[in-house]
């Protein structure tokens, strides 16, 4: 009996070691380039037309299905990243690596750079169903730079155990429900070792991680229903909506604003200080997050007197290091686009494209020459992080000296917080469709003082 137990234990250990060895042979990150074939994975259309019709339609409308075909991603990749990699071979691997998250099947198939979206290749599947449901973990200690481990095959991984379908086996995966799963692509280091995307890390350092609120709880909400046509009904089916920065409904209301004056009555020539409180009550990470080099969030404050005259109220400076990058300006920036554009003397484009003096909530990225850049792969350093953290309140002030000719009567002061996915001067220069630089009004609030004789 003892011999049988010892033998069984030895066999079990050998099986475990074999499994661990097999997994260790699976490449991840940059090493995964060219290690798979497109045919190892089913197409989203196959999943959607066979069993998972509703989930497929949700995914098809989400950015996950457009990570490679989306207009700005295509322009940034083919106009900037690929030419940059061709001119400086040190960035060739980085340019190839863009596909590790934007179209992982193409990357693992070695199809880099992939055909342009109009060729309608399988690269257009972007982040597909079969990709996510074959991920079993990540390599190393920290999820970043597409270091996921993908094991395509008959077994698909999901959030629950259940009966196998005619098409595939079903295995429960705890990993798919973790924030680390998301972090494999929503954390990114530049070749210079700078965290140019850190949404997962921001969440991990914030209050929601400590409370057990994960990425999925906001971006893949639960609902009663079916995940498969032939499956059971569940009260907690994850919706594959992935709504984020590209969903105006998700962005609106992210930050609460309240503005109040230090006095309620004032005469022409008096100085009135207006304080704006901005509270991040909605995101589990900083706002903005993700492609911070592209995003711009800014506060605009204006006063309207009783005669309808409009006055712009610039923000009061606080005096912290790097503050100049957080106040609207017409200086030129992004000169390193000239590398890809083969314009060595490129002067840049206006940095912000917003009213001068408005407060910006951002973290600037700098290239090796110390110039502000939107090219995350060319980021060697970063400036002050003046974004709004989860459950953080920032206080801003605007001091307004009432003009001598201001109209007597009520003076309405309104603070508005705006968001753009891509700074407009860059979008206009590169020919990016206008919806990428549309202004989304996050929130606003107004107060009134009385101007008296």
ABEGO torsion letter per residue (X at the ends): XAAAAAAAAAAAAAAAAAAAAAAAABBBEAAABGABBAAABBBAAAAAAAABAAAAAAAAABAAAAAAABAAAAAAAAAAAAAAAAABAAAAAAAAAAAAAABAAAAAAGBOBBBBAAAGBAAAAEBBAAAAAABAEBBEABBBGGABBBBBEABBBBABBBBBBAABBBBBBAAAABAAAAAAAABBBBAAGBBABAAAAAAAABAAAAAGBBAAAAABBBBBEBABAABBBBABBBBBAGBBAABAAAABGABBBBBBBABABBBBGBBBBBBBBBBBAABABBOBBEBAAABBBBBBBBBBBAAGBBBBBBBBBAGBBGAAAABBBABBBGAAAAAAAGBAABAEBBAAGBBBGBBBBBBBBBBAAGBBBABAAABABBBBBABBBBGBBBBBBBBBBBBAABBBEBBBBBBBBBBBABBAAAAAAAGBBAAAABBBBABBBBBBBBBBX
